[in-house]
């Protein structure tokens, strides 16, 4: 592995996106991390868990209205693909505690792969985000649009 995981986790933890930072800079950051990790499949389950938690930690430290960054999104979604045994519980936990533009998009994307009770549970979670006054109006509106989209299926 080209980049040691501890250094990677530190880099992710230290990234703070502000108004001066361009979207492409955030994309380049996550593309570079992904490139340097070379093969995520070689990570142990514990290392994958550390990486996923670190990425959700990054998200929590940012403005909840920070725009979606697809380099970040594709990176976090693919760490323990196809089982999502680590990602899915962390995604639910994060969305229960935090409402961000990116986390609601991640949840909506994950809902698309679900059926039955899991689908209902996650759709109810996205609805609860849209009703939660602790979150910004913009985040609530995005969550509501995802909820409406899911209910039309």
PyMOL CGO cylinders between C-alpha atoms (Angstrom):
from pymol import cmd
from pymol.cgo import CYLINDER

trace = [
    CYLINDER, 0.00, 0.00, 0.00, 1.53, 3.29, -1.13, 0.3, 1, 1, 1, 1, 1, 1,
    CYLINDER, 1.53, 3.29, -1.13, 0.19, 5.44, 1.69, 0.3, 1, 1, 1, 1, 1, 1,
    CYLINDER, 0.19, 5.44, 1.69, 0.07, 4.25, 5.24, 0.3, 1, 1, 1, 1, 1, 1,
    CYLINDER, 0.07, 4.25, 5.24, -3.45, 4.18, 6.64, 0.3, 1, 1, 1, 1, 1, 1,
    CYLINDER, -3.45, 4.18, 6.64, -2.65, 6.24, 9.77, 0.3, 1, 1, 1, 1, 1, 1,
    CYLINDER, -2.65, 6.24, 9.77, -1.31, 9.08, 7.59, 0.3, 1, 1, 1, 1, 1, 1,
    CYLINDER, -1.31, 9.08, 7.59, -4.39, 8.83, 5.40, 0.3, 1, 1, 1, 1, 1, 1,
    CYLINDER, -4.39, 8.83, 5.40, -6.76, 9.00, 8.37, 0.3, 1, 1, 1, 1, 1, 1,
    CYLINDER, -6.76, 9.00, 8.37, -4.84, 12.01, 9.69, 0.3, 1, 1, 1, 1, 1, 1,
    CYLINDER, -4.84, 12.01, 9.69, -5.03, 13.78, 6.31, 0.3, 1, 1, 1, 1, 1, 1,
    CYLINDER, -5.03, 13.78, 6.31, -8.78, 13.17, 6.14, 0.3, 1, 1, 1, 1, 1, 1,
    CYLINDER, -8.78, 13.17, 6.14, -9.24, 14.37, 9.72, 0.3, 1, 1, 1, 1, 1, 1,
    CYLINDER, -9.24, 14.37, 9.72, -7.30, 17.56, 9.03, 0.3, 1, 1, 1, 1, 1, 1,
    CYLINDER, -7.30, 17.56, 9.03, -9.16, 18.57, 5.86, 0.3, 1, 1, 1, 1, 1, 1,
    CYLINDER, -9.16, 18.57, 5.86, -11.44, 21.53, 6.50, 0.3, 1, 1, 1, 1, 1, 1,
    CYLINDER, -11.44, 21.53, 6.50, -13.48, 22.75, 3.57, 0.3, 1, 1, 1, 1, 1, 1,
    CYLINDER, -13.48, 22.75, 3.57, -14.16, 26.50, 3.61, 0.3, 1, 1, 1, 1, 1, 1,
    CYLINDER, -14.16, 26.50, 3.61, -15.69, 29.06, 1.23, 0.3, 1, 1, 1, 1, 1, 1,
    CYLINDER, -15.69, 29.06, 1.23, -12.32, 29.69, -0.44, 0.3, 1, 1, 1, 1, 1, 1,
    CYLINDER, -12.32, 29.69, -0.44, -11.90, 26.04, -1.36, 0.3, 1, 1, 1, 1, 1, 1,
    CYLINDER, -11.90, 26.04, -1.36, -13.10, 25.10, -4.82, 0.3, 1, 1, 1, 1, 1, 1,
    CYLINDER, -13.10, 25.10, -4.82, -15.15, 21.95, -5.43, 0.3, 1, 1, 1, 1, 1, 1,
    CYLINDER, -15.15, 21.95, -5.43, -12.47, 20.53, -7.69, 0.3, 1, 1, 1, 1, 1, 1,
    CYLINDER, -12.47, 20.53, -7.69, -9.92, 20.82, -4.84, 0.3, 1, 1, 1, 1, 1, 1,
    CYLINDER, -9.92, 20.82, -4.84, -12.07, 18.58, -2.63, 0.3, 1, 1, 1, 1, 1, 1,
    CYLINDER, -12.07, 18.58, -2.63, -12.48, 16.13, -5.52, 0.3, 1, 1, 1, 1, 1, 1,
    CYLINDER, -12.48, 16.13, -5.52, -8.74, 16.10, -6.16, 0.3, 1, 1, 1, 1, 1, 1,
    CYLINDER, -8.74, 16.10, -6.16, -8.09, 15.48, -2.44, 0.3, 1, 1, 1, 1, 1, 1,
    CYLINDER, -8.09, 15.48, -2.44, -10.31, 12.37, -2.34, 0.3, 1, 1, 1, 1, 1, 1,
    CYLINDER, -10.31, 12.37, -2.34, -9.14, 11.16, -5.76, 0.3, 1, 1, 1, 1, 1, 1,
    CYLINDER, -9.14, 11.16, -5.76, -5.54, 11.39, -4.51, 0.3, 1, 1, 1, 1, 1, 1,
    CYLINDER, -5.54, 11.39, -4.51, -6.37, 9.51, -1.28, 0.3, 1, 1, 1, 1, 1, 1,
    CYLINDER, -6.37, 9.51, -1.28, -8.14, 6.81, -3.28, 0.3, 1, 1, 1, 1, 1, 1,
    CYLINDER, -8.14, 6.81, -3.28, -5.23, 6.56, -5.70, 0.3, 1, 1, 1, 1, 1, 1,
    CYLINDER, -5.23, 6.56, -5.70, -2.65, 6.27, -2.93, 0.3, 1, 1, 1, 1, 1, 1,
    CYLINDER, -2.65, 6.27, -2.93, -4.58, 3.55, -1.11, 0.3, 1, 1, 1, 1, 1, 1,
    CYLINDER, -4.58, 3.55, -1.11, -4.28, 1.51, -4.33, 0.3, 1, 1, 1, 1, 1, 1,
    CYLINDER, -4.28, 1.51, -4.33, -6.32, -1.56, -3.39, 0.3, 1, 1, 1, 1, 1, 1,
    CYLINDER, -6.32, -1.56, -3.39, -9.01, -1.09, -0.76, 0.3, 1, 1, 1, 1, 1, 1,
    CYLINDER, -9.01, -1.09, -0.76, -9.73, -4.84, -0.95, 0.3, 1, 1, 1, 1, 1, 1,
    CYLINDER, -9.73, -4.84, -0.95, -6.40, -5.45, 0.79, 0.3, 1, 1, 1, 1, 1, 1,
    CYLINDER, -6.40, -5.45, 0.79, -7.54, -3.53, 3.88, 0.3, 1, 1, 1, 1, 1, 1,
    CYLINDER, -7.54, -3.53, 3.88, -8.64, -5.57, 6.89, 0.3, 1, 1, 1, 1, 1, 1,
    CYLINDER, -8.64, -5.57, 6.89, -12.19, -5.20, 8.15, 0.3, 1, 1, 1, 1, 1, 1,
    CYLINDER, -12.19, -5.20, 8.15, -10.86, -3.08, 11.04, 0.3, 1, 1, 1, 1, 1, 1,
    CYLINDER, -10.86, -3.08, 11.04, -8.97, -0.82, 8.64, 0.3, 1, 1, 1, 1, 1, 1,
    CYLINDER, -8.97, -0.82, 8.64, -12.06, -0.43, 6.46, 0.3, 1, 1, 1, 1, 1, 1,
    CYLINDER, -12.06, -0.43, 6.46, -14.06, 0.48, 9.56, 0.3, 1, 1, 1, 1, 1, 1,
    CYLINDER, -14.06, 0.48, 9.56, -11.44, 3.06, 10.58, 0.3, 1, 1, 1, 1, 1, 1,
    CYLINDER, -11.44, 3.06, 10.58, -11.49, 4.56, 7.10, 0.3, 1, 1, 1, 1, 1, 1,
    CYLINDER, -11.49, 4.56, 7.10, -15.30, 4.72, 6.90, 0.3, 1, 1, 1, 1, 1, 1,
    CYLINDER, -15.30, 4.72, 6.90, -15.54, 6.27, 10.38, 0.3, 1, 1, 1, 1, 1, 1,
    CYLINDER, -15.54, 6.27, 10.38, -12.83, 8.76, 9.43, 0.3, 1, 1, 1, 1, 1, 1,
    CYLINDER, -12.83, 8.76, 9.43, -14.75, 9.78, 6.30, 0.3, 1, 1, 1, 1, 1, 1,
    CYLINDER, -14.75, 9.78, 6.30, -17.98, 10.24, 8.27, 0.3, 1, 1, 1, 1, 1, 1,
    CYLINDER, -17.98, 10.24, 8.27, -15.93, 12.21, 10.82, 0.3, 1, 1, 1, 1, 1, 1,
    CYLINDER, -15.93, 12.21, 10.82, -14.76, 14.46, 7.98, 0.3, 1, 1, 1, 1, 1, 1,
    CYLINDER, -14.76, 14.46, 7.98, -18.37, 14.96, 6.90, 0.3, 1, 1, 1, 1, 1, 1,
    CYLINDER, -18.37, 14.96, 6.90, -19.45, 15.81, 10.46, 0.3, 1, 1, 1, 1, 1, 1,
    CYLINDER, -19.45, 15.81, 10.46, -16.72, 18.47, 10.74, 0.3, 1, 1, 1, 1, 1, 1,
    CYLINDER, -16.72, 18.47, 10.74, -17.90, 20.29, 7.60, 0.3, 1, 1, 1, 1, 1, 1,
    CYLINDER, -17.90, 20.29, 7.60, -20.77, 22.68, 6.99, 0.3, 1, 1, 1, 1, 1, 1,
    CYLINDER, -20.77, 22.68, 6.99, -23.91, 20.51, 6.72, 0.3, 1, 1, 1, 1, 1, 1,
    CYLINDER, -23.91, 20.51, 6.72, -24.74, 22.33, 3.50, 0.3, 1, 1, 1, 1, 1, 1,
    CYLINDER, -24.74, 22.33, 3.50, -21.40, 21.54, 1.88, 0.3, 1, 1, 1, 1, 1, 1,
    CYLINDER, -21.40, 21.54, 1.88, -22.22, 20.43, -1.65, 0.3, 1, 1, 1, 1, 1, 1,
    CYLINDER, -22.22, 20.43, -1.65, -22.13, 16.80, -2.66, 0.3, 1, 1, 1, 1, 1, 1,
    CYLINDER, -22.13, 16.80, -2.66, -18.72, 15.70, -3.78, 0.3, 1, 1, 1, 1, 1, 1,
    CYLINDER, -18.72, 15.70, -3.78, -18.86, 12.62, -5.96, 0.3, 1, 1, 1, 1, 1, 1,
    CYLINDER, -18.86, 12.62, -5.96, -15.19, 11.73, -5.46, 0.3, 1, 1, 1, 1, 1, 1,
    CYLINDER, -15.19, 11.73, -5.46, -15.98, 11.49, -1.72, 0.3, 1, 1, 1, 1, 1, 1,
    CYLINDER, -15.98, 11.49, -1.72, -19.31, 9.73, -2.35, 0.3, 1, 1, 1, 1, 1, 1,
    CYLINDER, -19.31, 9.73, -2.35, -17.90, 7.06, -4.68, 0.3, 1, 1, 1, 1, 1, 1,
    CYLINDER, -17.90, 7.06, -4.68, -14.92, 6.55, -2.37, 0.3, 1, 1, 1, 1, 1, 1,
    CYLINDER, -14.92, 6.55, -2.37, -16.94, 5.96, 0.82, 0.3, 1, 1, 1, 1, 1, 1,
    CYLINDER, -16.94, 5.96, 0.82, -19.54, 3.83, -0.95, 0.3, 1, 1, 1, 1, 1, 1,
    CYLINDER, -19.54, 3.83, -0.95, -16.93, 1.45, -2.34, 0.3, 1, 1, 1, 1, 1, 1,
    CYLINDER, -16.93, 1.45, -2.34, -14.83, 0.73, 0.74, 0.3, 1, 1, 1, 1, 1, 1,
    CYLINDER, -14.83, 0.73, 0.74, -16.71, -2.39, 1.83, 0.3, 1, 1, 1, 1, 1, 1,
    CYLINDER, -16.71, -2.39, 1.83, -18.69, -3.02, -1.31, 0.3, 1, 1, 1, 1, 1, 1,
    CYLINDER, -18.69, -3.02, -1.31, -20.53, -5.35, -1.97, 0.3, 1, 1, 1, 1, 1, 1,
    CYLINDER, -20.53, -5.35, -1.97, -21.48, -6.38, 1.58, 0.3, 1, 1, 1, 1, 1, 1,
    CYLINDER, -21.48, -6.38, 1.58, -21.72, -2.90, 3.16, 0.3, 1, 1, 1, 1, 1, 1,
    CYLINDER, -21.72, -2.90, 3.16, -21.53, -4.59, 6.58, 0.3, 1, 1, 1, 1, 1, 1,
    CYLINDER, -21.53, -4.59, 6.58, -19.53, -1.64, 7.92, 0.3, 1, 1, 1, 1, 1, 1,
    CYLINDER, -19.53, -1.64, 7.92, -20.81, 1.18, 5.74, 0.3, 1, 1, 1, 1, 1, 1,
    CYLINDER, -20.81, 1.18, 5.74, -24.56, 0.58, 6.17, 0.3, 1, 1, 1, 1, 1, 1,
    CYLINDER, -24.56, 0.58, 6.17, -24.66, 0.73, 10.03, 0.3, 1, 1, 1, 1, 1, 1,
    CYLINDER, -24.66, 0.73, 10.03, -22.33, 3.76, 10.00, 0.3, 1, 1, 1, 1, 1, 1,
    CYLINDER, -22.33, 3.76, 10.00, -24.52, 5.47, 7.38, 0.3, 1, 1, 1, 1, 1, 1,
    CYLINDER, -24.52, 5.47, 7.38, -27.62, 4.91, 9.52, 0.3, 1, 1, 1, 1, 1, 1,
    CYLINDER, -27.62, 4.91, 9.52, -25.87, 6.02, 12.71, 0.3, 1, 1, 1, 1, 1, 1,
    CYLINDER, -25.87, 6.02, 12.71, -24.53, 9.17, 11.04, 0.3, 1, 1, 1, 1, 1, 1,
    CYLINDER, -24.53, 9.17, 11.04, -27.93, 10.11, 9.64, 0.3, 1, 1, 1, 1, 1, 1,
    CYLINDER, -27.93, 10.11, 9.64, -29.63, 9.53, 12.99, 0.3, 1, 1, 1, 1, 1, 1,
    CYLINDER, -29.63, 9.53, 12.99, -27.24, 12.04, 14.59, 0.3, 1, 1, 1, 1, 1, 1,
    CYLINDER, -27.24, 12.04, 14.59, -26.45, 14.44, 11.73, 0.3, 1, 1, 1, 1, 1, 1,
    CYLINDER, -26.45, 14.44, 11.73, -28.30, 15.87, 8.79, 0.3, 1, 1, 1, 1, 1, 1,
    CYLINDER, -28.30, 15.87, 8.79, -26.09, 16.98, 5.94, 0.3, 1, 1, 1, 1, 1, 1,
    CYLINDER, -26.09, 16.98, 5.94, -26.60, 17.39, 2.22, 0.3, 1, 1, 1, 1, 1, 1,
    CYLINDER, -26.60, 17.39, 2.22, -24.09, 14.65, 1.51, 0.3, 1, 1, 1, 1, 1, 1,
    CYLINDER, -24.09, 14.65, 1.51, -25.31, 12.18, 4.16, 0.3, 1, 1, 1, 1, 1, 1,
    CYLINDER, -25.31, 12.18, 4.16, -28.92, 12.41, 2.97, 0.3, 1, 1, 1, 1, 1, 1,
    CYLINDER, -28.92, 12.41, 2.97, -27.78, 11.85, -0.62, 0.3, 1, 1, 1, 1, 1, 1,
    CYLINDER, -27.78, 11.85, -0.62, -25.74, 8.83, 0.53, 0.3, 1, 1, 1, 1, 1, 1,
    CYLINDER, -25.74, 8.83, 0.53, -28.79, 7.51, 2.37, 0.3, 1, 1, 1, 1, 1, 1,
    CYLINDER, -28.79, 7.51, 2.37, -31.05, 8.04, -0.64, 0.3, 1, 1, 1, 1, 1, 1,
    CYLINDER, -31.05, 8.04, -0.64, -28.59, 6.26, -2.91, 0.3, 1, 1, 1, 1, 1, 1,
    CYLINDER, -28.59, 6.26, -2.91, -28.43, 3.35, -0.47, 0.3, 1, 1, 1, 1, 1, 1,
    CYLINDER, -28.43, 3.35, -0.47, -32.22, 3.19, -0.16, 0.3, 1, 1, 1, 1, 1, 1,
    CYLINDER, -32.22, 3.19, -0.16, -32.36, 2.50, -3.90, 0.3, 1, 1, 1, 1, 1, 1,
    CYLINDER, -32.36, 2.50, -3.90, -30.79, -0.92, -3.24, 0.3, 1, 1, 1, 1, 1, 1,
    CYLINDER, -30.79, -0.92, -3.24, -33.16, -1.88, -0.41, 0.3, 1, 1, 1, 1, 1, 1,
    CYLINDER, -33.16, -1.88, -0.41, -36.51, -3.68, -0.20, 0.3, 1, 1, 1, 1, 1, 1,
    CYLINDER, -36.51, -3.68, -0.20, -39.06, -4.52, 2.46, 0.3, 1, 1, 1, 1, 1, 1,
    CYLINDER, -39.06, -4.52, 2.46, -38.46, -3.58, 6.10, 0.3, 1, 1, 1, 1, 1, 1,
    CYLINDER, -38.46, -3.58, 6.10, -34.96, -2.20, 5.49, 0.3, 1, 1, 1, 1, 1, 1,
    CYLINDER, -34.96, -2.20, 5.49, -36.38, 0.08, 2.79, 0.3, 1, 1, 1, 1, 1, 1,
    CYLINDER, -36.38, 0.08, 2.79, -39.16, 1.26, 5.15, 0.3, 1, 1, 1, 1, 1, 1,
    CYLINDER, -39.16, 1.26, 5.15, -36.70, 1.85, 8.00, 0.3, 1, 1, 1, 1, 1, 1,
    CYLINDER, -36.70, 1.85, 8.00, -34.43, 4.01, 5.83, 0.3, 1, 1, 1, 1, 1, 1,
    CYLINDER, -34.43, 4.01, 5.83, -37.28, 5.90, 4.16, 0.3, 1, 1, 1, 1, 1, 1,
    CYLINDER, -37.28, 5.90, 4.16, -38.62, 6.69, 7.64, 0.3, 1, 1, 1, 1, 1, 1,
    CYLINDER, -38.62, 6.69, 7.64, -35.15, 7.90, 8.62, 0.3, 1, 1, 1, 1, 1, 1,
    CYLINDER, -35.15, 7.90, 8.62, -34.96, 10.22, 5.62, 0.3, 1, 1, 1, 1, 1, 1,
    CYLINDER, -34.96, 10.22, 5.62, -38.45, 11.51, 6.47, 0.3, 1, 1, 1, 1, 1, 1,
    CYLINDER, -38.45, 11.51, 6.47, -37.36, 12.17, 10.08, 0.3, 1, 1, 1, 1, 1, 1,
    CYLINDER, -37.36, 12.17, 10.08, -34.42, 14.23, 8.78, 0.3, 1, 1, 1, 1, 1, 1,
    CYLINDER, -34.42, 14.23, 8.78, -36.84, 16.34, 6.74, 0.3, 1, 1, 1, 1, 1, 1,
    CYLINDER, -36.84, 16.34, 6.74, -38.89, 16.97, 9.92, 0.3, 1, 1, 1, 1, 1, 1,
    CYLINDER, -38.89, 16.97, 9.92, -35.95, 17.69, 12.25, 0.3, 1, 1, 1, 1, 1, 1,
    CYLINDER, -35.95, 17.69, 12.25, -35.69, 21.40, 13.10, 0.3, 1, 1, 1, 1, 1, 1,
    CYLINDER, -35.69, 21.40, 13.10, -32.13, 20.87, 14.37, 0.3, 1, 1, 1, 1, 1, 1,
    CYLINDER, -32.13, 20.87, 14.37, -31.09, 20.66, 10.71, 0.3, 1, 1, 1, 1, 1, 1,
    CYLINDER, -31.09, 20.66, 10.71, -30.90, 23.54, 8.27, 0.3, 1, 1, 1, 1, 1, 1,
    CYLINDER, -30.90, 23.54, 8.27, -33.86, 24.31, 6.04, 0.3, 1, 1, 1, 1, 1, 1,
    CYLINDER, -33.86, 24.31, 6.04, -31.81, 23.38, 2.98, 0.3, 1, 1, 1, 1, 1, 1,
    CYLINDER, -31.81, 23.38, 2.98, -30.91, 19.96, 4.40, 0.3, 1, 1, 1, 1, 1, 1,
    CYLINDER, -30.91, 19.96, 4.40, -34.55, 19.35, 5.42, 0.3, 1, 1, 1, 1, 1, 1,
    CYLINDER, -34.55, 19.35, 5.42, -35.78, 20.27, 1.91, 0.3, 1, 1, 1, 1, 1, 1,
    CYLINDER, -35.78, 20.27, 1.91, -33.27, 17.93, 0.28, 0.3, 1, 1, 1, 1, 1, 1,
    CYLINDER, -33.27, 17.93, 0.28, -34.30, 15.10, 2.62, 0.3, 1, 1, 1, 1, 1, 1,
    CYLINDER, -34.30, 15.10, 2.62, -37.97, 15.77, 1.85, 0.3, 1, 1, 1, 1, 1, 1,
    CYLINDER, -37.97, 15.77, 1.85, -37.32, 15.64, -1.90, 0.3, 1, 1, 1, 1, 1, 1,
    CYLINDER, -37.32, 15.64, -1.90, -35.57, 12.26, -1.45, 0.3, 1, 1, 1, 1, 1, 1,
    CYLINDER, -35.57, 12.26, -1.45, -38.46, 11.05, 0.69, 0.3, 1, 1, 1, 1, 1, 1,
    CYLINDER, -38.46, 11.05, 0.69, -41.00, 12.07, -1.97, 0.3, 1, 1, 1, 1, 1, 1,
    CYLINDER, -41.00, 12.07, -1.97, -38.87, 10.40, -4.64, 0.3, 1, 1, 1, 1, 1, 1,
    CYLINDER, -38.87, 10.40, -4.64, -38.77, 7.14, -2.67, 0.3, 1, 1, 1, 1, 1, 1,
    CYLINDER, -38.77, 7.14, -2.67, -42.53, 7.20, -2.02, 0.3, 1, 1, 1, 1, 1, 1,
    CYLINDER, -42.53, 7.20, -2.02, -43.25, 7.44, -5.78, 0.3, 1, 1, 1, 1, 1, 1,
    CYLINDER, -43.25, 7.44, -5.78, -41.48, 4.12, -6.44, 0.3, 1, 1, 1, 1, 1, 1,
]
cmd.load_cgo(trace, "trace")
